[in-house]
Amino acid sequence: MAIEYLGLSSIEGPLVVVDGVRGAAYGDIVRFRTNRSDQKVGQIITIEGEHALIQVFDSTTGMSLDNTHTHFTGKGMELGLGPDILGRTFNGIGQPIDGLGAIHAEVSRDVNGAPLNPVSRIYPRDYIETGFSAIDGLTTLIRGQKLPIFSGDGMPHNQLAAQIAKQAKLGDGVDGEFAVVFAAMGVKHDVADFFKRSFEESGAMEHVTMFVNTADDPVMERLITPRMALTTAEYLAYDLGKHVLVILTDMTSFCEALREVSNAKQEIPSRKGYPGYLYSELATIYERAGIVKGRQGSVTQIPILTMPNDDITHPIPDLTGYITEGQVVLDRSIEGKNIYPPINPLPSLSRLMKDGIGDGYTREDHDAVSNQLFAAYSQAIDARSLASVIGEEELSDLDKKYLAFGEAFEQEFIGQKQDENRTITDTLNLGWDLLRSFPRTELNRMDSQLLDKYYENTTYSYKKDALDKDSKQDGED
């Protein structure tokens, strides 16, 4: 039952307290109205007896202890959803900001989602093609997986996120429509404009839904933005049967907002001032990815976070790594070589990759090529370290081959143009081109059957394919 109270007990930043409250519950939505008829929205975050602590999803400017009418709705925050939500842009609390008016809502869903029975989950198998060799070839994204990207301040994670949203598609032989839900938290206005412009210019906006919380928006919005995005994704996946990729950037902004609210509540801090429930808060977001038995669609997550001081042991990436199934790590030293995307394959991994690649999914040689590239690049790094001590001239001929491989691998395999979209076949063929620089006996991660089929067969050559494409284009011209 909806109840309205006049007056507040206290106001402290984005938090207000109302006493004498009855019939309210944790998570209920509250609406505020001042004498000037300003409308603000809040949510109950603590309730003890008749004492309710409410976080306001807006500035508390204009609110006072005497002139504020507090309306308790008696229900949690809900988002109206309908098929026309694709192609639309909303703010952090689900209000349209693209000038196209409200959507026609067919259903309303609680943004916290419904509990998912673990028994009803289906193990992820099919891959999603991102168009990046360093991801598709070495840390393959599997449909239904949660695979975060660990970045740092000033690194090109925004460009990477936008390009993944534009290029990502289902693997061959997978039925169903593909959609992207993109949520930006605490971003600058120029970054928000960059994302929207990128989607519109590429024509991808028609299958993208955006939620944007800018840096000057209320900090409380950041706590609800990823839940808005995931509620939309679950509707598109489980009601409309679409395969949805959710990109969340930047989860560090979400965690900073959580710390700010925790400090305002005067809670006892844990590691680096973050609340002790940071792990459970992240889990309630990340665990909403997956495939549900009996439903056609799926929800796949790529959360992006900037590691403070590039510290991978910081609580945010540390806890994220516990919950998710791997990570893609951007490296500042690789970016210093003007390589895009600056992905370091060695600390990156995809724990579900092994069950979603190979014959019947990507190609029979995928697992072997990936393992051999990892091993060769690792030895190339060792050769660099040795060369820095004794000099490159003193290296053995084999070490020099590994040194040359390392440079070619970074420039040609990891590095791509910002509009380059490689297929999984392109990626694997390019891997073979690089591995052919070694004698066959050095490829000890391959079985003889794969070497017989692929090693000396130029049919499986990315460079040959590129030349054939250029020749065909010249003939058409």
Secondary structure, 3 states (H helix, E strand, C coil): CCEEEECCCEEECCEEEEECCCCCCCCEEEEEECCCCCEEEEEEEEEECCEEEEEECCCCCCCCCCCCEEEEEEEECEEEECHHHCCCEEECCCCECCCCCCCCCCEEEECCCCCCCHHHECCCCCEEECCCHHHHCCCCEECCCECCEEECCCCCHHHHHHHHHHHCEECCCCCCCEEEEEEEEEECHHHHHHHHHHHHHHCHHHHEEEEEEECCCCCCHHHHHHHHHHHHHHHHHHHCCCEEEEEEECHHHHHHHHHHHHHHCCCCECHHHCECCHHHHHHHHHCCCECECCCCCEEEEEEEEECHHHCCCCHHHHHHHHHCCEEEEECHHHHCCCCCCCEEEEEEEECCHHHCCCCCCCCCCHHHHHHHHHHHHHHHHHHHHHHHHHCHHHCCHHHHHHHHHHHHHHHHHHCCCCCCCCCHHHHHHHHHHHHCCCCHHHCCCCCHHHHHHHCCCCCCCHHHHHHHHHHHHHHHC
